[in-house]
Amino acid sequence: MPTIFIILIAIVALIIIALVIILVRSVSGGNKDKPDIETSISQSPITPKQMKQLKQPIDRVKDFLNQDMESQGYEDAQSNSDSGFKQQKVLELKEQGRQECISAISKYEDKIADLDANITIYTNAVLFDTVEKLKAQKVKYQKDIKRIEQMQTELSNDNLKVYASYGRGFAKWQKAIAEGLIGTEGTGPENWN
């Protein structure tokens, strides 16, 4: 009779182990719609869409703040060279930057929530090495959120590259117009009707 109990306990233990393995595989394999970075990098060539997917949210915020908007400023000044128009466009860029920061923070908060759920699952499965890796990733995401919050406060600084380059392009058009009006016959103020 005791051997039957030992066999039953062994069967139950095997079933529990199998369920844990299935659970772990389903949790770790649940993000198949997201590209694996190593697989994506080994494929050639990487499309711009794949590059965008590989970037972290903080990278998109950095890209926004460091983009060169000089040609956009020049083009906008061609349609309306009023300084009020320029100020409105800079305000729109600031709002766009604020939205980028909010979106990035939200994405990190979602990632942290997923990590917290996985930490609980792996802790219950007694997979402590995986738990430590997940906790380290969580700390990195929390640091990225703090950096994004700093960048969000920097949005009010008019000397950021994105604003300065836009203003430079805008000023180049205004300068070109001024030089054209002064240096070209028949285009002076007396002929502006």
Backbone as CSV, one residue per row, in Angstrom:
resi,resn,N_x,N_y,N_z,CA_x,CA_y,CA_z,C_x,C_y,C_z
1,MET,0.809,-1.186,0.000,0.000,0.000,0.000,0.865,1.268,0.000
2,PRO,1.960,1.334,0.794,2.784,2.530,0.787,3.429,2.783,-0.576
3,THR,3.721,1.763,-1.361,4.320,1.986,-2.681,3.334,2.659,-3.624
4,ILE,2.042,2.404,-3.459,1.028,3.062,-4.299,1.013,4.561,-3.991
5,PHE,1.126,4.913,-2.725,1.174,6.341,-2.360,2.420,7.016,-2.917
6,ILE,3.528,6.342,-2.882,4.766,6.904,-3.431,4.629,7.107,-4.935
7,ILE,4.017,6.150,-5.608,3.807,6.273,-7.058,2.854,7.432,-7.349
8,LEU,1.766,7.554,-6.581,0.810,8.660,-6.770,1.472,10.009,-6.520
9,ILE,2.286,10.087,-5.470,2.989,11.343,-5.174,3.952,11.672,-6.309
10,ALA,4.639,10.707,-6.843,5.569,10.925,-7.959,4.817,11.410,-9.192
11,ILE,3.644,10.824,-9.474,2.843,11.244,-10.637,2.368,12.679,-10.459
12,VAL,1.864,13.004,-9.260,1.406,14.374,-8.985,2.576,15.356,-9.118
13,ALA,3.754,14.973,-8.609,4.930,15.838,-8.711,5.309,16.071,-10.170
14,LEU,5.263,15.033,-10.996,5.566,15.179,-12.425,4.555,16.083,-13.114
15,ILE,3.294,15.958,-12.761,2.256,16.817,-13.353,2.504,18.271,-12.964
16,ILE,2.839,18.518,-11.716,3.112,19.891,-11.274,4.329,20.455,-11.998
17,ILE,5.372,19.673,-12.135,6.579,20.127,-12.848,6.239,20.439,-14.308
18,ALA,5.448,19.596,-14.937,5.055,19.824,-16.330,4.242,21.110,-16.455
19,LEU,3.343,21.363,-15.519,2.536,22.592,-15.551,3.402,23.832,-15.364
20,VAL,4.375,23.747,-14.466,5.286,24.879,-14.260,6.085,25.151,-15.520
21,ILE,6.577,24.115,-16.164,7.345,24.278,-17.409,6.474,24.911,-18.490
22,ILE,5.249,24.439,-18.622,4.329,25.008,-19.617,4.054,26.474,-19.305
23,LEU,3.837,26.793,-18.031,3.578,28.169,-17.622,4.768,29.067,-17.928
24,VAL,5.967,28.619,-17.605,7.167,29.397,-17.842,7.369,29.628,-19.340
25,ARG,7.179,28.599,-20.131,7.337,28.747,-21.589,6.290,29.679,-22.170
26,SER,5.058,29.609,-21.680,4.017,30.484,-22.218,4.271,31.928,-21.837
27,VAL,4.811,32.171,-20.638,5.118,33.535,-20.215,6.302,34.079,-20.986
28,SER,7.354,33.295,-21.125,8.538,33.789,-21.822,8.349,33.827,-23.331
29,GLY,7.468,33.051,-23.868,7.234,33.037,-25.312,6.010,33.830,-25.714
30,GLY,5.445,34.591,-24.791,4.204,35.312,-25.070,4.371,36.564,-25.888
31,ASN,5.601,37.012,-26.155,5.825,38.240,-26.903,6.335,37.945,-28.306
32,LYS,5.727,36.996,-28.988,6.201,36.613,-30.314,5.943,37.688,-31.361
33,ASP,5.000,38.614,-31.083,4.732,39.678,-32.043,5.822,40.746,-31.996
34,LYS,6.633,40.791,-30.932,7.728,41.741,-30.848,8.984,41.080,-31.408
35,PRO,9.773,41.823,-32.190,10.960,41.211,-32.776,12.030,40.951,-31.733
36,ASP,12.698,39.809,-31.873,13.835,39.481,-31.033,15.017,40.283,-31.560
37,ILE,15.699,40.999,-30.687,16.744,41.915,-31.123,17.858,41.168,-31.847
38,GLU,18.329,40.053,-31.292,19.413,39.337,-31.944,18.991,38.789,-33.299
39,THR,17.763,38.292,-33.408,17.272,37.787,-34.689,17.151,38.933,-35.683
40,SER,16.619,40.069,-35.229,16.439,41.210,-36.116,17.775,41.740,-36.604
41,ILE,18.775,41.754,-35.715,20.074,42.284,-36.098,20.761,41.358,-37.089
42,SER,20.573,40.046,-36.933,21.243,39.109,-37.834,20.632,39.124,-39.233
43,GLN,19.392,39.590,-39.355,18.774,39.689,-40.672,19.380,40.890,-41.385
44,SER,19.518,40.800,-42.689,20.017,41.958,-43.402,19.197,42.143,-44.660
45,PRO,18.912,43.335,-45.052,19.155,44.561,-44.305,18.010,44.810,-43.321
46,ILE,18.262,45.648,-42.334,17.228,46.007,-41.357,16.440,47.169,-41.940
47,THR,15.147,46.997,-41.999,14.294,48.044,-42.540,14.117,49.155,-41.509
48,PRO,13.756,50.366,-41.950,13.518,51.458,-40.996,12.428,51.106,-39.976
49,LYS,11.424,50.345,-40.415,10.358,49.945,-39.495,10.918,49.053,-38.390
50,GLN,11.815,48.114,-38.749,12.425,47.247,-37.748,13.310,48.054,-36.808
51,MET,14.044,49.040,-37.329,14.888,49.875,-36.480,14.048,50.627,-35.468
52,LYS,12.887,51.131,-35.902,12.007,51.855,-34.992,11.516,50.927,-33.883
53,GLN,11.244,49.658,-34.227,10.780,48.705,-33.236,11.896,48.343,-32.256
54,LEU,13.162,48.370,-32.695,14.270,48.016,-31.829,14.605,49.128,-30.839
55,LYS,14.245,50.362,-31.171,14.559,51.483,-30.303,13.727,51.438,-29.038
56,GLN,14.356,51.824,-27.961,13.665,51.949,-26.693,12.941,53.296,-26.671
57,PRO,11.915,53.439,-25.847,11.185,54.716,-25.782,12.085,55.915,-25.487
58,ILE,13.098,55.737,-24.639,13.989,56.863,-24.332,14.771,57.296,-25.565
59,ASP,15.079,56.352,-26.457,15.802,56.685,-27.683,14.959,57.568,-28.597
60,ARG,13.660,57.308,-28.637,12.784,58.135,-29.474,12.695,59.555,-28.929
61,VAL,12.695,59.707,-27.603,12.679,61.052,-27.008,13.984,61.766,-27.335
62,LYS,15.116,61.065,-27.179,16.415,61.669,-27.500,16.475,62.078,-28.973
63,ASP,15.977,61.209,-29.846,15.977,61.526,-31.273,15.167,62.786,-31.550
64,PHE,14.022,62.910,-30.881,13.199,64.104,-31.084,13.952,65.352,-30.647
65,LEU,14.551,65.321,-29.465,15.227,66.506,-28.933,16.476,66.875,-29.721
66,ASN,17.079,65.904,-30.396,18.318,66.157,-31.131,18.136,66.273,-32.639
67,GLN,16.888,66.272,-33.095,16.691,66.337,-34.540,17.025,67.725,-35.082
68,ASP,17.485,67.747,-36.315,17.832,68.994,-36.985,16.608,69.477,-37.753
69,MET,16.040,70.587,-37.316,14.810,71.126,-37.911,15.081,72.357,-38.776
70,GLU,16.343,72.566,-39.159,16.686,73.770,-39.911,15.942,73.849,-41.244
71,SER,15.902,72.760,-41.982,15.210,72.800,-43.276,13.704,73.001,-43.084
72,GLN,13.142,72.435,-42.024,11.713,72.633,-41.745,11.438,74.099,-41.405
73,GLY,12.303,74.716,-40.616,12.157,76.135,-40.296,12.242,77.000,-41.539
74,TYR,13.158,76.652,-42.427,13.326,77.397,-43.679,12.065,77.284,-44.534
75,GLU,11.539,76.051,-44.657,10.322,75.837,-45.451,9.114,76.553,-44.843
76,ASP,8.979,76.509,-43.529,7.863,77.183,-42.871,7.933,78.687,-43.056
77,ALA,9.149,79.234,-42.996,9.313,80.676,-43.181,8.932,81.094,-44.598
78,GLN,9.080,80.204,-45.561,8.683,80.526,-46.934,7.179,80.752,-47.027
79,SER,6.415,79.986,-46.256,4.958,80.147,-46.313,4.478,81.289,-45.430
80,ASN,5.183,81.577,-44.328,4.793,82.666,-43.440,6.013,83.052,-42.615
81,SER,6.621,84.187,-42.928,7.856,84.582,-42.255,7.616,85.475,-41.041
82,ASP,6.393,85.518,-40.557,6.064,86.297,-39.370,6.661,85.633,-38.133
83,SER,7.236,86.432,-37.231,7.865,85.863,-36.032,6.828,85.225,-35.105
84,GLY,5.594,85.690,-35.135,4.527,85.064,-34.347,4.256,83.645,-34.829
85,PHE,4.346,83.453,-36.144,4.178,82.119,-36.725,5.292,81.201,-36.234
86,LYS,6.514,81.723,-36.209,7.667,80.948,-35.727,7.460,80.552,-34.262
87,GLN,7.030,81.495,-33.448,6.801,81.194,-32.027,5.731,80.120,-31.860
88,GLN,4.679,80.180,-32.675,3.621,79.169,-32.611,4.172,77.787,-32.981
89,LYS,5.011,77.731,-33.994,5.604,76.459,-34.406,6.525,75.893,-33.313
90,VAL,7.276,76.770,-32.643,8.140,76.312,-31.555,7.287,75.777,-30.413
91,LEU,6.171,76.441,-30.114,5.254,75.930,-29.085,4.706,74.556,-29.474
92,GLU,4.412,74.367,-30.754,3.934,73.060,-31.229,5.024,71.997,-31.063
93,LEU,6.276,72.362,-31.330,7.386,71.424,-31.128,7.526,71.060,-29.651
94,LYS,7.361,72.044,-28.782,7.437,71.771,-27.343,6.338,70.806,-26.914
95,GLU,5.142,71.013,-27.436,4.028,70.117,-27.103,4.285,68.720,-27.660
96,GLN,4.826,68.650,-28.855,5.160,67.348,-29.440,6.199,66.636,-28.577
97,GLY,7.188,67.367,-28.088,8.194,66.792,-27.201,7.581,66.314,-25.894
98,ARG,6.655,67.095,-25.362,5.973,66.700,-24.125,5.190,65.407,-24.341
99,GLN,4.518,65.301,-25.473,3.758,64.087,-25.790,4.684,62.886,-25.970
100,GLU,5.846,63.101,-26.584,6.834,62.017,-26.731,7.269,61.514,-25.356
101,CYS,7.505,62.443,-24.431,7.928,62.064,-23.073,6.830,61.292,-22.358
102,ILE,5.604,61.770,-22.452,4.472,61.093,-21.795,4.310,59.687,-22.355
103,SER,4.404,59.559,-23.675,4.268,58.250,-24.318,5.383,57.301,-23.872
104,ALA,6.609,57.813,-23.818,7.747,56.975,-23.423,7.606,56.507,-21.975
105,ILE,7.215,57.407,-21.090,7.035,57.034,-19.678,5.944,55.987,-19.557
106,SER,4.863,56.175,-20.299,3.753,55.207,-20.259,4.209,53.825,-20.725
107,LYS,5.015,53.791,-21.780,5.515,52.505,-22.281,6.407,51.825,-21.244
108,TYR,7.259,52.606,-20.581,8.104,52.021,-19.541,7.271,51.532,-18.357
109,GLU,6.244,52.278,-17.998,5.391,51.838,-16.889,4.699,50.521,-17.239
110,ASP,4.276,50.372,-18.496,3.683,49.100,-18.943,4.706,47.966,-18.865
111,LYS,5.935,48.257,-19.291,6.992,47.236,-19.238,7.283,46.833,-17.792
112,ILE,7.290,47.809,-16.899,7.553,47.518,-15.482,6.425,46.670,-14.899
113,ALA,5.184,46.963,-15.284,4.052,46.155,-14.806,4.195,44.706,-15.283
114,ASP,4.609,44.530,-16.544,4.846,43.173,-17.061,5.976,42.488,-16.295
115,LEU,7.045,43.240,-16.032,8.163,42.671,-15.275,7.718,42.255,-13.874
116,ASP,6.922,43.099,-13.219,6.439,42.754,-11.873,5.642,41.453,-11.889
117,ALA,4.790,41.298,-12.901,4.008,40.056,-13.017,4.934,38.859,-13.233
118,ASN,5.921,39.018,-14.106,6.863,37.926,-14.369,7.743,37.632,-13.157
119,ILE,8.101,38.663,-12.419,8.897,38.447,-11.204,8.124,37.568,-10.226
120,THR,6.835,37.845,-10.084,6.002,37.032,-9.193,5.928,35.593,-9.688
121,ILE,5.710,35.411,-10.975,5.596,34.061,-11.544,6.901,33.287,-11.366
122,TYR,8.022,33.919,-11.710,9.306,33.219,-11.617,9.730,32.998,-10.164
123,THR,9.328,33.901,-9.283,9.620,33.686,-7.858,8.865,32.460,-7.353
124,ASN,7.597,32.362,-7.739,6.801,31.194,-7.343,7.339,29.902,-7.952
125,ALA,7.978,30.016,-9.117,8.552,28.839,-9.772,9.975,28.561,-9.282
126,VAL,10.445,29.362,-8.335,11.767,29.228,-7.726,12.878,29.336,-8.781
127,LEU,12.725,30.261,-9.702,13.746,30.514,-10.724,14.409,31.859,-10.400
128,PHE,15.219,31.849,-9.364,15.752,33.084,-8.810,16.751,33.785,-9.717
129,ASP,17.484,33.061,-10.544,18.408,33.730,-11.458,17.644,34.578,-12.473
130,THR,16.521,34.063,-12.949,15.670,34.823,-13.870,15.054,36.009,-13.149
131,VAL,14.649,35.816,-11.907,14.064,36.903,-11.111,15.063,38.049,-10.977
132,GLU,16.330,37.734,-10.740,17.358,38.769,-10.589,17.547,39.544,-11.896
133,LYS,17.513,38.843,-13.015,17.634,39.517,-14.315,16.450,40.454,-14.544
134,LEU,15.256,39.991,-14.198,14.064,40.819,-14.360,14.123,42.050,-13.451
135,LYS,14.609,41.865,-12.232,14.729,42.997,-11.307,15.747,44.017,-11.822
136,ALA,16.829,43.530,-12.401,17.833,44.437,-12.972,17.240,45.225,-14.140
137,GLN,16.436,44.555,-14.967,15.786,45.239,-16.083,14.808,46.291,-15.565
138,LYS,14.114,45.978,-14.493,13.175,46.923,-13.888,13.908,48.174,-13.399
139,VAL,15.056,47.984,-12.765,15.850,49.124,-12.288,16.287,49.995,-13.462
140,LYS,16.683,49.361,-14.570,17.088,50.123,-15.760,15.919,50.943,-16.292
141,TYR,14.751,50.349,-16.373,13.570,51.074,-16.849,13.219,52.235,-15.922
142,GLN,13.369,52.033,-14.619,13.084,53.116,-13.670,14.070,54.271,-13.855
143,LYS,15.343,53.950,-14.131,16.334,54.997,-14.405,15.990,55.740,-15.696
144,ASP,15.535,54.992,-16.710,15.142,55.621,-17.974,13.961,56.569,-17.764
145,ILE,13.022,56.185,-16.916,11.880,57.061,-16.626,12.367,58.358,-15.981
146,LYS,13.303,58.255,-15.035,13.831,59.466,-14.381,14.535,60.361,-15.394
147,ARG,15.290,59.764,-16.303,15.984,60.558,-17.328,14.977,61.234,-18.260
148,ILE,13.924,60.539,-18.620,12.891,61.139,-19.479,12.216,62.291,-18.753
149,GLU,11.968,62.135,-17.459,11.378,63.226,-16.689,12.298,64.441,-16.673
150,GLN,13.616,64.221,-16.612,14.571,65.333,-16.698,14.493,65.993,-18.072
151,MET,14.427,65.161,-19.119,14.329,65.709,-20.478,13.036,66.500,-20.640
152,GLN,11.986,66.058,-19.971,10.700,66.746,-20.055,10.822,68.159,-19.469
153,THR,11.577,68.315,-18.399,11.772,69.654,-17.842,12.672,70.498,-18.746
154,GLU,13.559,69.854,-19.488,14.443,70.573,-20.405,13.698,71.112,-21.628
155,LEU,12.475,70.657,-21.861,11.712,71.105,-23.029,11.467,72.610,-23.020
156,SER,11.494,73.231,-21.853,11.261,74.677,-21.782,12.507,75.477,-22.169
157,ASN,13.645,74.821,-22.294,14.891,75.479,-22.672,14.880,75.741,-24.182
158,ASP,14.847,77.011,-24.564,14.782,77.377,-25.981,16.076,77.095,-26.731
159,ASN,17.144,76.721,-26.030,18.423,76.440,-26.682,18.591,74.980,-27.083
160,LEU,17.560,74.159,-26.879,17.646,72.771,-27.321,17.858,72.737,-28.829
161,LYS,18.562,71.718,-29.285,18.902,71.622,-30.709,17.667,71.694,-31.606
162,VAL,16.583,71.034,-31.209,15.393,70.995,-32.049,14.829,72.407,-32.272
163,TYR,14.831,73.246,-31.234,14.297,74.609,-31.373,15.302,75.531,-32.044
164,ALA,16.561,75.420,-31.627,17.593,76.300,-32.177,17.753,76.089,-33.680
165,SER,17.737,74.832,-34.115,17.904,74.564,-35.546,16.692,75.065,-36.334
166,TYR,15.500,74.939,-35.748,14.294,75.451,-36.416,14.404,76.971,-36.571
167,GLY,14.800,77.648,-35.501,14.953,79.104,-35.551,16.017,79.535,-36.544
168,ARG,17.108,78.761,-36.636,18.167,79.067,-37.594,17.645,79.008,-39.032
169,GLY,16.883,77.971,-39.336,16.313,77.847,-40.675,15.342,78.972,-40.975
170,PHE,14.542,79.310,-40.005,13.583,80.406,-40.153,14.321,81.718,-40.420
171,ALA,15.381,81.974,-39.650,16.168,83.204,-39.806,16.882,83.244,-41.150
172,LYS,17.333,82.086,-41.643,18.000,82.066,-42.955,17.060,82.538,-44.057
173,TRP,15.811,82.106,-43.995,14.845,82.554,-45.001,14.608,84.050,-44.865
174,GLN,14.441,84.537,-43.646,14.212,85.968,-43.446,15.407,86.776,-43.953
175,LYS,16.605,86.281,-43.705,17.812,86.966,-44.174,17.871,86.952,-45.698
176,ALA,17.521,85.818,-46.304,17.534,85.720,-47.770,16.537,86.702,-48.373
177,ILE,15.380,86.816,-47.766,14.369,87.761,-48.257,14.884,89.184,-48.116
178,ALA,15.435,89.512,-46.954,15.941,90.859,-46.718,17.051,91.204,-47.710
179,GLU,17.958,90.276,-47.931,19.041,90.544,-48.880,18.503,90.650,-50.299
180,GLY,17.501,89.854,-50.621,16.905,89.911,-51.949,16.175,91.214,-52.182
181,LEU,15.466,91.693,-51.164,14.728,92.947,-51.292,15.675,94.128,-51.400
182,ILE,16.777,94.076,-50.689,17.726,95.186,-50.695,18.574,95.148,-51.957
183,GLY,18.995,93.985,-52.395,19.940,93.871,-53.493,19.313,93.787,-54.869
184,THR,17.976,93.674,-55.002,17.353,93.495,-56.304,16.591,94.755,-56.685
185,GLU,16.798,95.212,-57.900,16.096,96.403,-58.368,14.623,96.105,-58.566
186,GLY,13.788,97.078,-58.253,12.356,96.955,-58.472,11.645,96.159,-57.397
187,THR,12.344,95.752,-56.333,11.676,94.992,-55.284,11.732,95.706,-53.948
188,GLY,12.136,96.961,-53.938,12.221,97.723,-52.698,10.848,98.106,-52.189
189,PRO,10.774,98.746,-51.035,9.506,99.100,-50.415,8.624,99.964,-51.306
190,GLU,9.228,100.758,-52.152,8.423,101.618,-53.037,7.622,100.805,-54.060
191,ASN,7.995,99.563,-54.288,7.306,98.720,-55.277,6.493,97.596,-54.639
192,TRP,6.167,97.671,-53.349,5.488,96.593,-52.648,3.974,96.607,-52.799
193,ASN,3.380,97.289,-53.676,1.926,97.301,-53.835,1.418,96.211,-54.656
